[in-house]
Amino acid sequence: MRYPSSNDKFNTVISKNTFYFYNEEYEEYYEGHISSIAQNILLFKNKIEMEGLKESVLLEHITTVEDGLDAILTITGFSKESLQRLVTFIRAADDKTLSALVNKDFWPNEDFKTEWGLDKIKSLIKTNKEFAKGIVNLFFKGSTIPAIKKVLPLFEFKKLDINKFKFSIESLIDTIIRYKTKGAYKAAKEGNPEVVIEEILKSNKLTFEKGKFRIPEAGNIPRTMDFIIPNKESPKIIIECSYVVTTASGMGDKAKTEKVVADYLKKNYQNVIFVGFVDGIGWYVRRGDLKRMVDAYDFVFTFSKDELNRFENLLMEIFYEK
């Protein structure tokens, strides 16, 4: 057997490159799915033109038409994950106005153990008319509810616009732009919660670095810390920030890694305080991983105003009180 040379392997990738991989059967299936959603949307549009823009039209569509909810989400630009997160927030919230809007008294009364997936939401829409009416009300009147406006980023909140169901050019352009710019919006530094921590540190005239420590327990891999205060040479506080909106299996790995980091710091920097900013609905629904995550830190904060004040008080205690 002759093993190919490095040059042979390189040339294989160059000369035999397929450029874009695609599975023909899957492509045909997905094209059918796209066509189905398109027909679904056109059916909904025709109903509105004939009967007017009313809650009853939307209710009938999501309860009687297969994938009717998918069509509504597509029109508004509201993702399936965003709907799941909003339903989770409603289940957790204690707000009378919001509860009345969504008919929460008729929702299944379950202790929160896990997030409801889209299949369960669709099933409840089909079998629980009051729940279905509540979902309709979210899209018709959700933008009038202070609790929703407070928790949803403006980028997502603007999708709860009843005018999108009028199929105006302006509303369709808005949906297209939000689809197109969502990645850039999420990646922008200004939208990163770490900026809030930076502003607090700067306002308190505290210096910090973002840097790496060698962690033998983790395979001697350089580990970048979000904030090292005041510097790497004489650290007093090390802060890690994990704000998670969507859930992922990697959250468990993150929790395990933080435990390794915590053990390393306790061994090599015994006087350092390890602080975690752990927040976002993603952590709310992954409670097993959350428990392991918070156990790694000396102090844990979220980004709510009272928690940020508590964080500032900790800074005062460490750096300014004698």
C-alpha positions as CSV (number, residue, x, y, z in Angstrom):
1,M,0.0,0.0,0.0
2,R,1.4,3.4,-1.0
3,Y,0.4,6.2,1.2
4,P,-0.2,9.5,-0.6
5,S,2.2,12.3,-0.1
6,S,1.3,15.6,1.4
7,N,1.2,17.1,-2.1
8,D,-1.0,14.3,-3.4
9,K,-3.5,14.9,-0.6
10,F,-3.4,18.7,-1.2
11,N,-4.1,18.2,-4.9
12,T,-7.0,15.8,-4.2
13,V,-8.8,18.5,-2.3
14,I,-8.0,21.1,-5.0
15,S,-8.7,19.1,-8.1
16,K,-11.7,17.1,-6.8
17,N,-13.4,19.9,-4.9
18,T,-17.2,19.8,-5.1
19,F,-17.4,23.5,-4.0
20,Y,-20.8,23.1,-2.5
21,F,-22.0,19.8,-1.0
22,Y,-25.7,18.9,-1.4
23,N,-27.8,15.9,-0.9
24,E,-30.1,15.7,-3.9
25,E,-33.0,14.0,-2.1
26,Y,-32.8,16.4,0.8
27,E,-32.7,19.4,-1.6
28,E,-35.8,18.1,-3.3
29,Y,-37.6,17.6,0.1
30,Y,-36.6,21.0,1.3
31,E,-37.8,22.7,-1.9
32,G,-41.1,21.0,-1.4
33,H,-41.2,22.4,2.2
34,I,-40.5,25.9,0.9
35,S,-43.2,25.6,-1.7
36,S,-45.6,24.3,1.0
37,I,-44.9,27.3,3.3
38,A,-45.3,29.7,0.3
39,Q,-48.7,28.2,-0.6
40,N,-49.6,28.4,3.1
41,I,-48.8,32.1,3.3
42,L,-50.7,32.8,0.1
43,L,-53.7,31.0,1.5
44,F,-53.5,33.1,4.6
45,K,-53.2,36.3,2.6
46,N,-56.3,35.4,0.5
47,K,-58.3,34.8,3.7
48,I,-57.3,38.2,5.1
49,E,-58.3,39.9,1.8
50,M,-61.7,38.2,1.8
51,E,-62.5,38.4,5.5
52,G,-60.4,41.3,6.8
53,L,-57.5,41.3,9.3
54,K,-59.1,39.8,12.4
55,E,-58.0,37.6,15.2
56,S,-60.5,35.0,14.1
57,V,-58.8,34.6,10.7
58,L,-55.4,34.0,12.3
59,L,-57.0,31.7,14.9
60,E,-58.6,29.6,12.2
61,H,-55.4,29.4,10.2
62,I,-53.1,28.2,12.9
63,T,-55.7,25.7,14.3
64,T,-56.9,24.1,11.0
65,V,-54.1,24.5,8.5
66,E,-51.1,22.2,8.6
67,D,-48.0,24.2,9.5
68,G,-50.2,27.3,9.8
69,L,-48.1,28.5,12.7
70,D,-44.9,28.2,10.5
71,A,-46.5,30.6,8.0
72,I,-47.3,33.2,10.7
73,L,-43.7,33.0,12.0
74,T,-42.3,33.4,8.5
75,I,-44.5,36.5,7.8
76,T,-43.4,38.2,10.9
77,G,-39.8,37.0,10.9
78,F,-40.2,35.6,14.4
79,S,-38.1,32.4,14.6
80,K,-39.3,29.1,16.1
81,E,-36.7,29.5,18.8
82,S,-37.9,33.0,19.6
83,L,-41.4,31.8,20.1
84,Q,-40.3,29.0,22.4
85,R,-38.3,31.5,24.5
86,L,-41.3,33.9,24.6
87,V,-43.6,31.1,25.8
88,T,-41.0,30.1,28.4
89,F,-40.9,33.7,29.6
90,I,-44.7,33.8,29.8
91,R,-44.7,30.6,31.8
92,A,-42.2,32.0,34.3
93,A,-43.6,35.6,34.5
94,D,-46.1,36.7,37.1
95,D,-47.8,39.6,35.3
96,K,-51.6,40.0,35.3
97,T,-51.8,42.0,32.1
98,L,-49.7,39.5,30.2
99,S,-51.5,36.5,31.7
100,A,-54.9,37.9,30.7
101,L,-53.6,38.6,27.1
102,V,-52.5,35.0,26.6
103,N,-55.3,33.3,28.6
104,K,-52.6,31.8,30.9
105,D,-55.3,30.4,33.3
106,F,-56.1,27.8,30.5
107,W,-52.5,26.8,29.9
108,P,-51.3,23.5,31.3
109,N,-50.4,24.1,35.0
110,E,-46.9,22.4,35.1
111,D,-44.0,23.0,37.3
112,F,-41.1,24.2,35.2
113,K,-38.8,21.3,34.5
114,T,-38.1,21.8,30.8
115,E,-38.9,24.2,28.0
116,W,-41.9,23.4,25.7
117,G,-40.7,22.6,22.3
118,L,-42.4,23.7,19.1
119,D,-44.1,20.4,18.6
120,K,-45.8,20.8,22.0
121,I,-46.8,24.4,21.3
122,K,-48.3,23.3,18.0
123,S,-50.1,20.4,19.8
124,L,-51.6,22.8,22.4
125,I,-52.7,25.1,19.6
126,K,-54.6,22.2,18.0
127,T,-56.2,20.9,21.2
128,N,-56.5,23.9,23.5
129,K,-58.5,26.7,21.9
130,E,-57.9,29.2,24.7
131,F,-54.1,28.6,24.4
132,A,-54.4,29.1,20.6
133,K,-56.3,32.4,21.2
134,G,-53.5,33.5,23.5
135,I,-50.8,32.8,20.8
136,V,-52.9,34.8,18.4
137,N,-53.2,37.7,20.9
138,L,-49.4,37.7,21.1
139,F,-49.1,38.6,17.5
140,F,-52.0,41.0,17.5
141,K,-51.5,42.8,20.8
142,G,-48.2,41.7,22.2
143,S,-46.6,45.0,21.3
144,T,-48.9,46.8,23.7
145,I,-47.8,44.8,26.8
146,P,-45.1,46.5,28.9
147,A,-43.8,43.1,30.3
148,I,-43.1,41.9,26.7
149,K,-41.6,45.2,25.7
150,K,-39.3,45.1,28.7
151,V,-37.9,41.6,28.1
152,L,-37.7,41.4,24.3
153,P,-34.9,43.2,22.6
154,L,-36.2,46.0,20.3
155,F,-34.9,44.0,17.3
156,E,-37.3,41.1,18.2
157,F,-40.1,43.3,19.6
158,K,-40.6,45.1,16.3
159,K,-41.6,41.8,14.7
160,L,-44.8,41.7,16.8
161,D,-46.3,44.2,14.4
162,I,-49.9,43.6,13.3
163,N,-49.2,45.5,10.1
164,K,-47.1,42.6,8.9
165,F,-50.3,40.7,8.3
166,K,-51.5,43.4,5.9
167,F,-48.7,42.3,3.5
168,S,-47.6,45.8,2.8
169,I,-44.4,46.4,1.0
170,E,-43.0,48.3,4.0
171,S,-43.7,45.4,6.4
172,L,-42.3,42.8,4.1
173,I,-39.2,44.9,3.6
174,D,-38.8,45.1,7.3
175,T,-39.0,41.3,7.7
176,I,-36.5,40.8,4.9
177,I,-34.0,43.2,6.4
178,R,-34.3,41.7,9.9
179,Y,-33.7,38.2,8.4
180,K,-30.7,39.6,6.5
181,T,-29.1,41.5,9.3
182,K,-29.8,39.2,12.3
183,G,-26.3,37.7,12.2
184,A,-24.6,41.1,12.1
185,Y,-27.0,42.3,14.9
186,K,-26.0,39.4,17.1
187,A,-22.3,39.8,16.4
188,A,-22.0,43.5,17.0
189,K,-20.0,44.4,20.1
190,E,-22.6,47.0,21.1
191,G,-25.1,44.2,21.6
192,N,-22.8,42.2,23.8
193,P,-23.6,42.3,27.5
194,E,-19.9,42.4,28.3
195,V,-20.1,46.1,27.3
196,V,-22.2,46.7,30.4
197,I,-19.5,45.3,32.6
198,E,-16.8,47.4,30.9
199,E,-18.8,50.5,31.5
200,I,-19.2,49.8,35.2
201,L,-15.5,49.1,35.6
202,K,-14.5,52.3,33.7
203,S,-17.0,54.4,35.7
204,N,-15.4,53.1,38.9
205,K,-11.9,53.9,37.4
206,L,-10.8,50.2,37.5
207,T,-8.4,48.9,35.0
208,F,-8.8,45.4,33.5
209,E,-7.3,43.1,30.9
210,K,-8.6,40.3,28.8
211,G,-6.1,37.6,28.8
212,K,-5.0,34.0,29.0
213,F,-3.9,31.7,31.8
214,R,-2.2,28.3,31.3
215,I,-4.5,25.6,32.6
216,P,-2.6,22.2,32.9
217,E,-5.8,20.5,34.0
218,A,-7.4,21.4,30.7
219,G,-4.6,20.1,28.6
220,N,-2.4,23.2,29.0
221,I,-4.7,25.1,26.7
222,P,-4.6,28.9,26.9
223,R,-7.8,30.1,28.4
224,T,-9.0,33.6,27.6
225,M,-10.7,35.3,30.5
226,D,-13.3,38.0,29.9
227,F,-12.1,40.4,32.6
228,I,-9.0,40.3,34.8
229,I,-9.0,43.1,37.4
230,P,-6.8,45.0,37.7
231,N,-4.3,43.0,35.6
232,K,-2.8,39.6,34.9
233,E,0.3,40.2,37.1
234,S,-1.7,40.8,40.3
235,P,-5.4,39.8,39.7
236,K,-8.0,40.4,42.4
237,I,-11.1,39.6,40.4
238,I,-11.6,37.4,37.3
239,I,-14.9,37.6,35.5
240,E,-16.4,35.3,33.0
241,C,-19.6,36.3,31.2
242,S,-22.1,33.8,29.7
243,Y,-25.3,35.2,28.3
244,V,-27.2,32.5,26.5
245,V,-30.5,33.0,24.7
246,T,-30.6,29.8,22.6
247,T,-29.9,26.4,24.2
248,A,-27.1,24.1,23.0
249,S,-25.4,20.9,24.1
250,G,-22.2,23.0,24.4
251,M,-23.6,24.6,27.6
252,G,-22.8,21.4,29.4
253,D,-19.2,21.6,28.2
254,K,-19.0,25.2,29.2
255,A,-20.1,24.3,32.8
256,K,-17.5,21.6,33.0
257,T,-14.8,24.0,31.7
258,E,-15.7,26.6,34.3
259,K,-15.2,24.0,37.1
260,V,-11.7,23.3,35.7
261,V,-10.9,27.0,35.6
262,A,-12.2,27.5,39.2
263,D,-10.1,24.6,40.5
264,Y,-7.1,26.0,38.7
265,L,-7.6,29.5,40.1
266,K,-8.1,28.2,43.7
267,K,-4.8,26.3,43.4
268,N,-2.7,29.0,41.8
269,Y,-4.4,32.3,42.8
270,Q,-5.9,31.6,46.2
271,N,-6.9,35.2,46.9
272,V,-8.6,35.8,43.5
273,I,-12.4,36.1,43.5
274,F,-14.0,34.3,40.5
275,V,-17.1,36.0,39.4
276,G,-19.6,34.7,36.8
277,F,-22.2,36.8,35.0
278,V,-24.6,34.0,34.0
279,D,-27.9,35.1,32.4
280,G,-30.3,34.7,29.6
281,I,-33.3,32.4,29.0
282,G,-31.0,29.7,27.7
283,W,-29.6,29.1,31.2
284,Y,-33.1,29.4,32.6
285,V,-34.2,26.3,30.7
286,R,-31.0,24.2,31.1
287,R,-31.1,24.0,34.9
288,G,-28.9,21.0,35.3
289,D,-26.1,22.7,33.4
290,L,-26.8,26.0,35.2
291,K,-26.3,24.3,38.6
292,R,-22.9,23.0,37.6
293,M,-22.1,26.4,36.1
294,V,-22.8,28.5,39.1
295,D,-21.0,26.1,41.5
296,A,-17.8,27.1,39.8
297,Y,-18.0,30.8,40.8
298,D,-17.5,32.6,44.1
299,F,-20.2,35.1,43.2
300,V,-22.8,35.0,40.5
301,F,-24.7,38.0,39.0
302,T,-27.2,38.6,36.2
303,F,-27.7,41.8,34.2
304,S,-30.8,43.0,36.0
305,K,-30.4,46.5,37.4
306,D,-30.4,45.4,41.0
307,E,-27.8,42.7,40.3
308,L,-25.6,45.3,38.5
309,N,-25.8,47.4,41.7
310,R,-24.9,44.4,43.8
311,F,-21.9,43.9,41.5
312,E,-20.8,47.5,42.0
313,N,-21.1,47.1,45.7
314,L,-18.8,44.1,45.6
315,L,-16.2,46.2,43.6
316,M,-16.5,49.0,46.3
317,E,-15.9,46.5,49.1
318,I,-12.8,44.9,47.4
319,F,-11.1,48.0,46.0
320,Y,-12.2,51.0,48.0
321,E,-13.3,50.0,51.5
322,K,-10.5,49.7,54.0
